[in-house]
Amino acid sequence: MSIMEPTQSKEAPRKRLSTRSLNVLSAMVGITTLALGVGWLIYSWTVDLEVPYFAIPLVLTVPVIAAVAFRNMWD
């Protein structure tokens, strides 16, 4: 066997979800993360009586990061 020959794996190929189901699951992860962030923001506003202004950009961007990270787990 030469160095250039590819080795054959005995593992079965991974089953991939359809693109539509990946999109729906990614959207659900993003919406759930956004709901958790908004819930935390409202909770902290009612308990502490002030809005943590530094957290507003985070609440809006973290759901996108979570959805993309979830989507990339399958690729």
C-alpha positions as CSV (number, residue, x, y, z in Angstrom):
1,M,0.0,0.0,0.0
2,S,1.5,3.3,-1.0
3,I,1.2,6.5,0.9
4,M,-1.2,8.1,-1.6
5,E,-3.9,5.4,-1.4
6,P,-6.8,6.4,0.8
7,T,-7.6,4.1,3.6
8,Q,-11.1,2.6,3.6
9,S,-13.1,3.0,6.8
10,K,-15.3,0.2,8.0
11,E,-17.7,2.6,9.7
12,A,-21.1,3.1,8.1
13,P,-21.7,6.6,6.7
14,R,-23.5,8.9,9.1
15,K,-27.2,9.5,8.4
16,R,-27.8,13.1,7.6
17,L,-31.0,15.0,8.4
18,S,-32.8,16.7,5.6
19,T,-32.0,20.4,4.9
20,R,-35.5,21.4,5.8
21,S,-35.4,19.7,9.2
22,L,-32.0,21.2,10.0
23,N,-33.3,24.6,9.2
24,V,-36.4,24.1,11.4
25,L,-34.3,22.8,14.3
26,S,-31.8,25.6,13.9
27,A,-34.6,28.2,14.0
28,M,-36.1,26.5,17.0
29,V,-32.8,26.6,18.8
30,G,-32.4,30.3,18.0
31,I,-36.0,31.2,19.0
32,T,-35.6,29.3,22.3
33,T,-32.3,31.0,23.1
34,L,-33.9,34.4,22.2
35,A,-36.9,33.7,24.5
36,L,-34.6,32.7,27.3
37,G,-32.5,35.8,26.9
38,V,-35.6,38.1,26.8
39,G,-37.0,36.3,29.8
40,W,-33.8,36.9,31.7
41,L,-33.8,40.5,30.7
42,I,-37.3,41.1,31.8
43,Y,-36.7,39.2,35.1
44,S,-33.6,41.2,35.9
45,W,-35.5,44.4,35.0
46,T,-38.3,43.6,37.4
47,V,-36.1,42.3,40.2
48,D,-33.3,44.9,40.0
49,L,-35.4,47.7,38.6
50,E,-32.8,48.5,36.0
51,V,-32.1,47.2,32.5
52,P,-28.6,45.8,32.1
53,Y,-27.9,47.7,28.8
54,F,-24.7,45.7,28.1
55,A,-26.9,42.6,27.9
56,I,-29.2,43.8,25.1
57,P,-26.8,43.3,22.3
58,L,-25.9,39.9,23.8
59,V,-29.5,38.8,24.0
60,L,-29.9,39.7,20.3
61,T,-26.7,38.0,19.0
62,V,-26.4,34.9,21.1
63,P,-29.4,33.2,19.5
64,V,-27.8,33.5,16.1
65,I,-24.5,32.1,17.4
66,A,-26.4,29.2,19.1
67,A,-28.4,28.4,15.9
68,V,-25.3,28.4,13.7
69,A,-23.3,26.3,16.2
70,F,-26.2,23.8,16.3
71,R,-26.4,23.7,12.5
72,N,-22.7,23.1,12.2
73,M,-22.8,20.1,14.5
74,W,-24.5,18.3,11.7
75,D,-22.2,19.3,8.8
